[in-house]
Amino acid sequence: MFLYYCDLAWRSIKKTPMLSMLMVLAISIGIGITITTLNVYKTMSYNPAEERSDQINSIQLWSQGLDTWDEYQSNITYKDVVNLRNNNELSVKAASYRTGLAMQSDNQDIEPVLESVRVTDRDFFTIFEVPFLYGDRWGKSVDSHPAYQVVIGEKLNQTFFDGQNSVGKTIYLNRKPYQVVGVIKDWNPQPKYYDPLNGAFNDAEEIFIPFSLTEQEEFDVWGNTSGWKFEPMLTHQDRLNSEKTWIQFWTFLETPEQKSQLQSWLGRYVEEQRSFGRYTDTAKSPQESAQISDVALWLENNDVVPRDNKILVGLSVLFLSVCLVNILGLLLTKFLKRAPEVGVRRAIGASRAQIFSQYMVEVGIIGFIGGIVGLLWAWGALSILHAEFSMKQSVTGLDASMWFITPLIAISTAIIAGIYPAWVVCRTKPSVYLKAQ
């Protein structure tokens, strides 16, 4: 019976091509706009940590003075990072910030390149499950005793070493030799949740060097630096001694008990720092002056999904509702024109349920066609956003799930719009049209 209804629906669509085309166009435009905004929102709100989201945690501290910030800063100071790195109760921990260095090799045929560099600890690779192609991270001793060792990405390894195993070889960063200890596979989580402050959808770094080199190498900071009071930054040591926040600190907590223990330790740490004359804003208690953020909370606090995106999704749904109302009017016009045909069918024994089902199938087919066209609209719109506005491909790429979600939304929308017109035509009295004939 379903196939018979599909045949009747297709014949009906061909009988009124202009009206059918208007309905398909109305659905496709509404669906296209909705799917475009929904795709961007879905991509930006994705949590790359997935099931490990609750275990990967960042630490923020209420370290400011009176009448300054009214919220936690995502970064913390170098002094606090040093103290947290020395906390033996944390078995897995990593400080992290971004800098930039010029990279070259012994091969004079390859031009030096300025690369974004992640300065971090060895546990960074464990916390974020960074996959290795060759070698491994640097040894544990390097986190406390600086060594010129480096982990590079697969793309750089291909450029500088023809994709071969480069472990043990030397690269030069700002003309200083670093020994390659590991090569990671292509790794580019989107959003870049370990550091959304420097562009949540920027590409991940391809060079990783030990955090322990920070003091002696005086790396520039390629990222956000915030301060709640004036402090002259005449030397690198001034930055290290200041209350400027510019470093993220991550830890891996397997159980809620570990998180509770860390919260208690942080409370005691805040009390200690206050006794040293720091953390002068005492509006919060010591326990409240430290925040442990899992990945979901971290992404939310750093506005990875801007409020404007949520508003756009709502507006696109409202626009789709307007399209739905227009489709309802067109369907009502189309179905009422066929009232005489329905009257005859009812007279020869067709039930109201059968008539209703027939028209619902027709509406569903129109919705399906509109969904496919709308998907093409969305793909075109996302391509324009990528090409004309230099938006990241990771944001504007059409998510695979949309190829399944879009037809379902389109069919559902069309069916909702078609319920009333189909119900109206089902109430047709056969006697009225039989007399007319």
N, C-alpha and C positions, 0 to 999 in steps of 0.2 A: 504493500500500500504506500509506503514511504517513497519508493521509486516512482510510483504513479503520480503522487503529489509533486515530486520534483519535476516530472515531465510537464504537468499542468502549469507549474510555476514558471518554468522556462518559456512556455508558449505565451503566458500572460505578459512576461517581461518583454518579449519580442513584439507583442501587439502594441505596447505603449513605450517605444524606445526612449522618447524624450522625457517622459515622466519618470521612467525607471532610471535614466541617466542622472536626472536631477536628484533623485533620492540617493543614488550611489555617491554622487559628488558631495552632497550634504554630509553623509556619513563619513566619507573619506577625509574631508577637511577637518571635521571634529576629531576623528580618530588620529589623524596625522599630527595635529597640534598636541593632543593629549599624550600620545606615545612619545613625541619628542621631549616634552618636559618630564614625563615619567621616566624615560630612559636616562636622562641626565641626573635626575634625582636618585634613581636606583643605583647608578654607578657611583655617585658621590657618597651615598650613605652605606655602601658596602663595607663590612668589617672584615679585613683580610686575615685577622687573627682567628676567626671562626670559633671553633670549640675551645681554643686556648685563650680566648679573650679575657676570661675572669682571672687567669693565672699570670698574664703579663700585666705588670703594674708600673705606673710612673709615680714619682713622689713630688709633691709640691709643698712648699713651706710658707707660712705666714710670717715672712721675715722683714716686712716693711716697718716704717716708722708711723707715728701718729698722723692722722689726717692726710694719708697718701692714697694708696690703692685700696679699693673696696672689694677686691676679689683676689683669688689665688693667681699667681703668675705661673705659667707653664714651665718656665726655666727656673733654675736655682743658681746660687752663687758658687764660685770656685771653692771658697772655704767650706761651704756645706757639702760639696761634692767630695772633697778630701776626707771629711769626717765620715760620710756615708760609705765611702770606699774602704775605710778602715774598720767598719763595723763587721766583726767576724760572725755575727749572728746571721748575716745575709750571705748565703753560700753562692748565689747566682746574682750578679749585679754588674751594671755597665753604665758608665758615664758616656755622654755622646754629644758632639757638636760638629758643625760643618766649617771647613776652611777650603782654601783653594791653593794649589801648587802647580808649578810647571813640571811636566813629566817628559823625560827623554831616556833613551837607552844608548848602548854602545854602538848601535847601528846608526851611522851618520846620515844614511839615506832617508831616515824617518824624521820628519820635522818635530820639534818639541810641541807639546799641546798643553794648554792650561786646563786643568781638570778640577772638578769639585771633589773634595776629599772628606771622608768621614773619620774624625778622630775619636776613638772609642776604646773600650776594653775587650778582652778576648771573649767574655761571656755574651757580648752582643750577638755573636753568630749562633749561640745556643738559644738565647731568648727568642730571637726572631727566625729561627730555623733556616739560616742562610745555607743553601746547598753548595757543596764543594765539588769542583771538577778534578782538580789536582791538589795534593798537599792538604794542609789543615791551617787552623789559626795559629798564632804565635803561642809560645809556651806561657804558663802561668807566671813564671818569674818575671817576664817582660812587663807585666802590669805594675810591678813595683820597682823594677830595675830597668830603666829605659834602654831600648835596643832599636837599631834602625832596621826594622823588619816591616813587611808590607804584604797585604792581601789585595790582589787585583781582580777585576772582573773579566769574564770570558771575552768580551769585545776588545778590551785593551790587550789582552793576551794574544788575540788574533792579529791585531795591528802590529804589535811590537815583537811578537815571537812566533808568528805564523801559526798560531793555534797549538803549538807543541807544549809539552810539559815544561814550564818555565821555573819550577821550584828550584831554588838554589841560585838562580841567575840574579843579576843586578839591574835595577832601574834607578834613575836619578830624579829626585824631587827637589826642585829649586837647587839643582846641581849637587845635592848630597846623595851618596849611595845608600840605597835600601835593598836588602835581600828579600826576594820573593819567597814567602813561606807557603802561600796557598793561592789557588785560582778558583773563584766561585763561578758557578753556572749562571746563566742569564737569570737575574733576580731583580724584579721591579714591581714590588707590591703597590697596588693602587686602591685607595689612596695611600700615600707614603706615610703610614701611620706612626712610624717611629720618629718622624720629624715633620709634621704638617705645617710647622711654623714657617718653613722656608719654601712653601708651595706644596700643598697637599697632593698635587698631581704632577709635580716635577719628577723627572727620572731619578731613580736611586743612584747613589754614588758608585763609582767603579774602582775606587781606591780607599783602602782602610788602613790606618796606621795607629800605633799604640797611643793611648791617652797619656801615658807616663812621659811622653816626649813634650808635653805641653809647656812645662816651665822652661826647659832649656832651649826649645826651638822658637818660642814666641810666635806661634802661628796667629795670623789674622783670623778674625771671626767673620765668616760669611753667613750671617744670620742675625736674628733679633737680639739686641742687647737693651735691657731696661734697667732703669735706676730710679729710686724714689727720692734721692737727694743729690745735690751737686758734689761730684768728686772728680778732680782733675785727673785725666788719663795721660800723663806725660811719659810713662814707661809701661812696659808689659807687666812689671811687678805691681804697678798701681792697679791694673785691672784685676790681677789675682787677689790682691788684698781688699778690693772694694766690695761694696754691697750690690754691685751690678749682677743681674741675672742673665745668663747666656748659655747654660748647659742643661741638657735633659738628663735625668737619672732614671734608669729602668732596673727592675728586679723581677724575678720569677718566683711566685709564691704558689706552691702546689695545693695547699689546703687553707681553709678559712682560719684555722688556728694559727698558721704562720702569719697571716695578714693581721690578726689580732695582736700577736706578739710584736710585730713590727710597729703597729700603731702605738702600743705601750712604750716601746723603745723611743719612738719619735717624740712622744709626750715628754719623756725624761730629757731628751736631747734639747727640746725647746726650752725647758726650765733652765738647763745648764747654760744655754746661749744667752738667755735673759740675764742670768747672773753675771755674764761677761759684758753686759751693756748693749747687747744686740736685741733684735726683735722687740723694739720698744712699743709697738702697738699691742697693748694687752687687752684689747676688746674681746679677744677669744681666749679661752682657757688653753693651757699647754696641749691637752689632748685634741682640742679643736683646731690647733694651729698647724696641723700637719694633715695633708690629704693624700690618700693612696687611691689613685685612679686606675681602674682597669681600662682596657682599650676602648670599650663602648663609651665610657664616661669621658675619656681623654679626647676622643673624636668629637663628642658633643661639646665639650668645654672649649675646644679650639675652633668651633664653627666650621668644621669641614663641609658640612651641608649648610650654606647660608640660609637665613630666614627667607630671603627673596625667592629661593628655589621652591620652598614649601608653598609660598604664596602663588607662584606661577603654576604649580601643579593644581592648586585649588581653582585658579582662574580658568585653566584649560578644561577642568571638569565642568565648570559652569558654562563654558563655551560649547562643550559637547552636549550639555542639557538643552541649550538653545537650538542646536542642530536637531536634537531629538524632537523638539516641539515642531520644527519645520517639517521633519519627516512624517510626523503624525498627521499633519494637515494634508500632505501629499498622498499619504496612504488612504486617508479618508476619502479624498477625491477619487482616487483610482478604484477603490473597492465599491463605492456607491455607484459608479458608472456601470459596474457589473452586477448590480442588484437584480435586473431581469434574469440574467443567467442563473443567479443563485436561486431565484424564485422557481424557475423550471426544475433545477436540480432537487430542490426541496420537495416539489410536487411529485417527482418520480421516486421519492424514497430516501434521499440523502438526509442524514441527521444533522442537527446543528453542530454536534461535536466533529463530524466529518468535515463540514464546511470550515469550521474554525481551524482544524488541523491543517487543512489545505492552505489556508491563507498564512498560517504561522510558518509553514515550510517556505512559502514564497517570500515572506519577510526575512526569514533566516538566510535564504540564498542572496537576497539583496544586501543584507548585512555582511555576509561573507565576502562578496565582491567588493563592497565598500571598505572592508577591513584590509584586503589585499592592496587596494589602491592607496588607502591611508598609510599602510606600511611603507609604500614607495615614497609618499609625501614625507614621512618621517625620516627615511633614509636620505632623501635629498636635502632636507633641512639640516640634518646633522652634518652632512658633507659640506654644506655651505658654511656652517659654524666653524668647522675645522679649517676650511680653506681661507675664508675671508676674515675671520676674527682671530686666527692663530690659536684657537682652543686646542687643548691636548687631545690626541687621538684616543687616549684612555678614557676621556670624558665623552667624546662625541661618537665613539664607535657604537654601533647598534648592538645591544646585548642580545645574545642568542635566544634568551627566554622570550623576548618580545615577538619573535616569529610565531610563537604559540599563544602568547597572551593576547596579541592584537586581534586575531580573528575571533577569539572568544568574547572580547569586549565589544567588538563590532556587532556580532550576532546577538549578544545579550541586549545591546542598546536598541537594535532594530526590532527585536521581539517585544521589548517594553513599549516602544513606540507603536507597534502594530496591534497590541492587545485590544485597545479601544476600537479602532476601525474594524477589526475582525469581528468583535462582539456586536457592533452596530449592524454589520451586514448579515450576521447570523440571525438577527431578529426579523429579517425580511419575511413578510407574509406572502406565501406563494399565490394566494387567491388574487391579490392586487395585480400581479403581472400576468396571470393567466387570463383575467378579464381583458386586460389591455391587449393581449395577443389576439 
